[in-house]
């Protein structure tokens, strides 16, 4: 096996959106750095069940509905 092919792992602190800090091993940053997350598993719809509504930014949803209105969507 070649030497120095694997990344160096170290301990970092990951700050969740609710303020809790979790200690993890990672290749990101340096030993003891803190990574602040914008979205984490405690608030992301993929892990929480997705009860949030789809936001219509730029009228995309209404354009889609108007374009395909006759197909029964």
PyMOL commands that set and color helices and strands:
alter all, ss='L'
color gray80, all
select helices_A, chain A and resi 45-48+57-67+69-71
alter helices_A, ss='H'
color red, helices_A
select strands_A, chain A and resi 10-15+21-26+34-36
alter strands_A, ss='S'
color yellow, strands_A
deselect
rebuild
show_as cartoon
